[in-house]
Amino acid sequence: MRVGLAFNRKPQTLSPQARHDHYAEWDDADTIKAVAGAIATRHSVIEIEADEAIAETLKRARPDIVFNIAEGINSPSRESQVPIICEMLRIPYTGSDGFTLAACLNKARAKEIMSYHHIPTPPFEVIEHAQQRVNGLRFPVIIKPLWEGSSMGIRNDALIFERSELPSRLERLLKEYRQPVLVESYLSGREFTVALLGNGEDVRVLPIVEINFGELPAGAHPIYSYEAKWIWDTPERPLRIFACPAGLDDTLRARIEELCIRAFRALGCRDWCRVDVRLDAEGSPHVIELNPLPGILPDPDENSCFPKAARAAGMSYHELILEVLSSACARMGLP
């Protein structure tokens, strides 16, 4: 097949107006090269930058299918852009559709859908201005920009223990990210991230990854913050923060797997997704959020959870990428 690889490439330099983390979600050249290389072992690859000209690019290229890892640009629903354009042009694509990608990126919408389906998720409120009162939540709470990924805006001080600290933290986050803020009850138990592959009754859960917060620097809060993901964890001094497979008894592992499959189906995910799970003080699992466009850094020395789970399942990076493509083809009846 002729496979179009749709991506957003991280720029080498930031514009003066851009936030320091503005392009944290976008893929670097090594990731794009690795995904293209995996696809090229069986198919021809057309690299497609998901910029403002992508519709015209797709019209000219006319791939048989698009392998979508594009995060999108300039919109709270940015992850929907490539799927919607592909549907308009009747080009098949991998992964979830535009609605699911937009709903999962908006943390409140995803949690509302999960609540409707009786999937445990921490209580939350959405705040649009700093003086808006948070009435229904017990402290501590954690605050997050409503529609960002890659831990953007979730700094070490996003965990707030005293109500008096909340207005100033909210004001800073509202000003910096120019979007509402999710205020969520903090769960004090263990945290896991769970990779899923497939569709329908064939969805399978890869070995579960646990985040070991004991490996964070002294004084760091037990959350997977922006600092933990992008600053403290470096190729020269990697954080040994992940354990895969996680040390779980059979009962808890089954509960987490069943919960993640329910969330995957409730949000309409397809082909692949990563689900973040945290235990409460009693040890019950709750879904924090879903990422249907998971990070897939190819270097095993870098902490990228989906490839880490795939390796624990005995899959190479190439096999992971090809399995996503095969799942999409099977779903759409393509050869």
Secondary structure, 3 states (H helix, E strand, C coil): CEEEEEECECCCCCCCCCCCCCCCCCECHHHHHHHHHHHHCCCEEEEEECCCCHHHHHHHHCCCEEEECCCCCCCCCHHHHHHHHHHHCCCCECCCCHHHHHHHHCHHHHHHHHHHCCCCCCCEEEECCCCCCCCCCCCCEEEEECCCCCCCCCCHHHEECCHHHHHHHHHHHHHHHCCCEEEEECCCCCEEEEEEEECHHHCEECCCEEECHHHCCCCCCCCCCHHHHHHCCCCCCCCCCEECCCCCCHHHHHHHHHHHHHHHHHCCCCEEEEEEEEECCCCCEEEEEEECCCCCCCCCCCCCHHHHHHHHCCCCHHHHHHHHHHHHHHHHCCC
